[in-house]
Amino acid sequence: MNIVKNLIGYLMIGAVKLMGLVSFSRAQKVGRYLGKRLASKRTRSREVARVNLNLCYPDKSEDFREALLYDTLLQNGMTGGEMGPMWGYSIDKLKSLIGTVHNIELLEKALKDERGILLMSPHLGNWEIINAWLAGLSPITIMYRPAKAKNFSDWMVSRREAVGCDLVPTTREGVKTLFETLKAGKMVGFLPDQEPKRERGVFAPFMGVDTLTPSLPHQMILETGCQVLYVFGRRLPDAAGFDIHISEALPEQFDQDPVVSATAMNKAIENCVAICPDQYQWTYKRFKRRPDDAANPYKLAKVP
């Protein structure tokens, strides 16, 4: 089994390295082709996205949701195609892809504060460009989930750390490091829209759907007194690169009640998604666990 995983890992490394040799426009073209393939048949990605869009946009017409579904698959395909450039280009070349940074003054103000910064980056646009953008501005510690193939996982960590990030695994020690980093007045990056284990989350509304939401950000806020900002990289048309969008947390995210805090966090993510909804990772099974052990919507839809 390990031999097979290692082989798959080396093949993945080779594919990403190869994509890192092509132009950014060519990488996106490959990604769009992949997205069209996903849209052309009953793939897991297409059907997961369809379930999610039906749940989150129930008041929209079917034509609206189907158009958004197609655009989503193209955009998600481009995210995959951009892995080569994100992990293969030099820092300077990656920075050349960054256009306007909206609300940069929010980060500048936060960096002058002695408190740590919890930088929330939802799965919107291309979150990998955030690492390159931060290079030279501030060191950042990010939690990651190791890939199944250890050789690919190790290589992925090395590429992300090459742009100045410090990565810690999703373990007890990794979580401890995040708290220590914030208490030291430094920056931590967190992906706030992944489904946690049941005991590590609370149900709070996201896009009108009760959603199992990570409680770790709330714990970090209460224990460290950190600041909170949201950031994402919005993909621009015609391979023009990315704009960076920064926004503040809602005041309710600092509430003592974990559900109130989680609700505010989800609302802040919604506000980000509203800027470019087709660039959100709707292909992720965000709503598997339901309140009161209700049925899994993906199983009900017989997603492949």
C-alpha distance (Angstrom), angle and dihedral (degrees) to the residues before:
residue distance angle dihedral
M1 . . .
N2 3.82 . .
I3 3.80 89.8 .
V4 3.81 90.6 54.7
K5 3.82 92.2 46.6
N6 3.81 90.8 49.3
L7 3.79 91.2 49.4
I8 3.79 90.8 50.4
G9 3.78 89.2 47.0
Y10 3.81 93.2 53.2
L11 3.80 90.8 47.3
M12 3.81 90.2 52.0
I13 3.81 91.6 48.2
G14 3.79 90.3 49.6
A15 3.81 92.9 49.3
V16 3.81 93.2 49.2
K17 3.82 92.1 46.0
L18 3.80 89.8 50.6
M19 3.80 91.0 51.7
G20 3.80 88.1 49.7
L21 3.81 89.0 65.4
V22 3.81 96.4 58.5
S23 3.79 129.4 80.7
F24 3.78 119.1 -89.3
S25 3.80 91.6 -113.4
R26 3.81 91.0 51.8
A27 3.81 91.3 49.0
Q28 3.80 89.9 53.1
K29 3.80 90.8 46.8
V30 3.81 89.7 55.6
G31 3.81 88.6 48.0
R32 3.79 92.8 52.1
Y33 3.79 89.7 50.7
L34 3.81 89.6 52.8
G35 3.79 89.7 48.5
K36 3.80 92.2 51.9
R37 3.79 89.6 50.8
L38 3.80 90.2 52.3
A39 3.80 89.8 50.4
S40 3.79 95.4 47.5
K41 3.80 97.4 68.4
R42 3.80 142.0 23.5
T43 3.79 96.3 -77.4
R44 3.78 126.0 164.0
S45 3.82 90.7 -113.7
R46 3.80 93.4 51.9
E47 3.80 95.1 47.2
V48 3.82 94.9 44.3
A49 3.80 89.4 51.4
R50 3.80 90.7 47.7
V51 3.82 91.5 53.6
N52 3.81 91.3 47.7
L53 3.79 94.5 48.1
N54 3.81 91.8 47.7
L55 3.81 89.3 53.0
C56 3.80 96.3 44.0
Y57 3.81 100.2 39.0
P58 3.84 103.3 35.5
D59 3.82 92.5 144.8
K60 3.80 94.2 54.2
S61 3.78 123.2 90.1
E62 3.78 121.8 -98.3
D63 3.82 88.9 -115.4
F64 3.82 89.7 55.8
R65 3.80 92.5 50.1
E66 3.81 93.5 45.9
A67 3.82 91.5 50.6
L68 3.81 90.4 48.5
L69 3.81 89.4 47.0
Y70 3.81 92.1 55.4
D71 3.81 93.3 46.0
T72 3.82 89.9 47.0
L73 3.80 92.1 55.8
L74 3.81 91.2 49.4
Q75 3.81 91.1 49.8
N76 3.81 93.4 45.1
G77 3.80 88.6 49.0
M78 3.79 89.4 54.5
T79 3.79 90.2 51.2
G80 3.80 87.3 57.6
G81 3.80 92.7 45.4
E82 3.80 90.1 51.2
M83 3.81 93.4 58.7
G84 3.81 89.7 89.9
P85 3.81 94.8 54.9
M86 3.81 92.9 40.2
W87 3.81 92.3 54.8
G88 3.79 99.6 26.8
Y89 3.81 107.9 41.8
S90 3.81 122.9 85.5
I91 3.80 119.5 -104.2
D92 3.81 91.2 -107.0
K93 3.80 92.1 51.2
L94 3.80 91.5 48.8
K95 3.79 91.6 48.6
S96 3.80 89.2 53.0
L97 3.82 86.5 64.6
I98 3.83 91.7 60.9
G99 3.79 115.8 96.4
T100 3.80 124.0 172.6
V101 3.80 120.8 0.7
H102 3.79 106.0 -149.2
N103 3.82 116.4 -146.5
I104 3.82 94.3 0.6
E105 3.81 87.3 160.5
L106 3.82 88.9 72.9
L107 3.79 91.3 62.3
E108 3.81 93.3 41.1
K109 3.80 89.9 54.1
A110 3.80 92.4 46.3
L111 3.81 92.6 50.4
K112 3.82 89.9 56.7
D113 3.80 90.5 55.4
E114 3.80 118.1 90.6
R115 3.79 92.2 -135.6
G116 3.78 121.1 93.6
I117 3.80 121.4 -102.2
L118 3.80 124.2 -126.1
L119 3.79 103.5 -157.3
M120 3.79 110.5 -161.5
S121 3.80 115.5 -157.5
P122 3.82 116.0 -178.3
H123 3.81 121.8 -156.9
L124 3.78 92.1 -90.9
G125 3.80 128.5 128.8
N126 3.79 106.4 -23.0
W127 3.80 112.7 -30.6
E128 3.82 92.8 -174.0
I129 3.83 91.2 70.8
I130 3.81 88.0 64.7
N131 3.81 89.8 70.5
A132 3.81 92.0 55.8
W133 3.80 92.0 44.7
L134 3.82 91.4 53.6
A135 3.82 93.1 49.6
G136 3.79 105.6 114.5
L137 3.82 93.3 10.3
S138 3.78 99.8 73.2
P139 3.81 140.3 -25.6
I140 3.79 112.9 -110.5
T141 3.80 135.3 -164.3
I142 3.79 115.9 -145.0
M143 3.79 131.7 -172.7
Y144 3.80 116.5 -133.9
R145 3.79 136.6 -175.0
P146 3.84 109.8 -127.1
A147 3.80 115.0 -119.7
K148 3.80 119.3 -117.4
A149 3.82 91.8 -112.4
K150 3.82 104.6 67.4
N151 3.80 94.8 -156.6
F152 3.80 91.2 54.1
S153 3.81 90.9 43.8
D154 3.81 92.0 52.2
W155 3.81 91.5 47.1
M156 3.82 91.2 48.4
V157 3.81 90.4 52.9
S158 3.82 91.4 49.1
R159 3.82 91.8 51.9
R160 3.79 93.5 48.7
E161 3.78 92.3 46.0
A162 3.82 89.3 49.7
V163 3.82 88.4 73.0
G164 3.80 92.4 52.7
C165 3.81 103.9 -88.0
D166 3.78 124.1 134.8
L167 3.81 109.7 -143.9
V168 3.79 125.8 -157.5
P169 3.84 125.0 -175.5
T170 3.80 125.8 -115.3
T171 3.80 92.9 -96.3
R172 3.80 135.1 113.5
E173 3.80 89.3 -96.3
G174 3.80 90.3 49.3
V175 3.81 91.6 52.8
K176 3.81 90.1 47.6
T177 3.80 89.3 54.2
L178 3.81 91.1 53.4
F179 3.80 91.5 54.8
E180 3.81 92.2 46.4
T181 3.81 91.1 49.2
L182 3.81 92.9 52.5
K183 3.81 92.5 45.4
A184 3.81 87.8 53.8
G185 3.81 89.2 57.8
K186 3.79 95.4 -107.8
M187 3.81 134.2 125.7
V188 3.79 128.9 -87.7
G189 3.80 124.5 -171.1
F190 3.80 119.5 -146.4
L191 3.82 134.7 -179.3
P192 3.82 101.0 -140.7
D193 3.80 100.8 -173.6
Q194 3.79 103.5 66.7
E195 3.79 120.3 109.0
P196 3.83 109.4 -110.1
K197 3.77 128.4 -155.1
R198 3.79 110.6 -77.0
E199 3.79 94.1 -106.5
R200 3.81 91.6 51.3
G201 3.77 98.3 55.1
V202 3.78 147.9 46.8
F203 3.79 130.9 -139.1
A204 3.80 113.0 -105.4
P205 3.82 132.0 156.3
F206 3.80 119.7 -89.4
M207 3.81 116.5 176.8
G208 3.79 87.7 -15.6
V209 3.82 94.1 -53.5
D210 3.82 123.3 111.3
T211 3.78 100.1 -118.1
L212 3.80 133.0 -172.5
T213 3.81 99.9 -115.9
P214 3.83 129.4 -169.7
S215 3.80 113.9 -100.6
L216 3.81 93.9 -165.7
P217 3.85 94.3 90.6
H218 3.81 89.7 54.6
Q219 3.79 90.6 50.4
M220 3.80 91.4 49.8
I221 3.81 91.5 49.8
L222 3.82 93.6 50.4
E223 3.79 96.2 44.0
T224 3.81 100.2 40.7
G225 3.82 104.8 26.9
C226 3.80 88.8 -133.1
Q227 3.80 128.8 170.0
V228 3.81 119.7 -113.3
L229 3.79 129.4 -142.9
Y230 3.81 132.9 168.2
V231 3.78 123.2 -139.5
F232 3.80 138.5 173.4
G233 3.79 138.9 164.3
R234 3.83 112.4 -121.2
R235 3.80 114.0 -151.7
L236 3.81 112.9 -124.8
P237 3.82 122.6 -144.5
D238 3.80 124.6 -99.9
A239 3.84 95.1 27.1
A240 3.79 89.9 -68.5
G241 3.81 92.3 143.6
F242 3.80 127.4 -121.3
D243 3.76 142.0 -47.3
I244 3.80 116.4 -143.2
H245 3.81 116.4 -134.3
I246 3.81 121.0 -161.7
S247 3.81 125.0 -174.2
E248 3.79 138.4 170.0
A249 3.78 127.0 -109.6
L250 3.79 117.2 -106.1
P251 3.83 113.2 -103.7
E252 3.81 91.2 -116.2
Q253 3.80 90.8 65.8
F254 3.81 87.6 75.4
D255 3.82 92.2 55.7
Q256 3.79 118.7 123.5
D257 3.81 91.3 -125.6
P258 3.83 110.3 87.7
V259 3.82 93.6 -148.6
V260 3.81 92.8 50.3
S261 3.81 89.0 48.9
A262 3.81 93.6 46.8
T263 3.81 91.0 48.3
A264 3.81 90.4 53.8
M265 3.80 91.0 47.2
N266 3.79 91.5 52.1
K267 3.81 90.6 47.7
A268 3.81 90.1 53.1
I269 3.82 89.0 51.9
E270 3.81 89.5 49.3
N271 3.81 89.2 54.1
C272 3.80 89.7 53.7
V273 3.82 92.9 46.9
A274 3.82 90.7 51.2
I275 3.82 89.4 66.1
C276 3.82 93.3 62.5
P277 3.84 110.8 -0.7
D278 3.82 93.5 173.0
Q279 3.82 89.5 62.3
Y280 3.80 94.9 58.3
Q281 3.81 119.0 106.8
W282 3.80 95.6 -109.7
T283 3.81 87.5 157.0
Y284 3.83 90.3 77.3
K285 3.82 119.9 96.3
R286 3.79 94.5 -119.5
F287 3.81 97.3 159.2
K288 3.82 105.3 46.2
R289 3.80 96.6 122.0
R290 3.78 113.8 56.6
P291 3.80 131.0 -166.8
D292 3.80 115.7 -91.5
D293 3.82 89.5 14.6
A294 3.79 92.0 -73.0
A295 3.80 117.6 174.4
N296 3.79 120.5 -70.1
P297 3.85 104.5 -108.2
Y298 3.81 92.8 -146.3
K299 3.79 91.3 55.9
L300 3.78 90.1 47.5
A301 3.81 89.3 53.6
K302 3.84 90.3 46.6
V303 3.79 91.7 -126.7
P304 3.85 109.6 -165.2
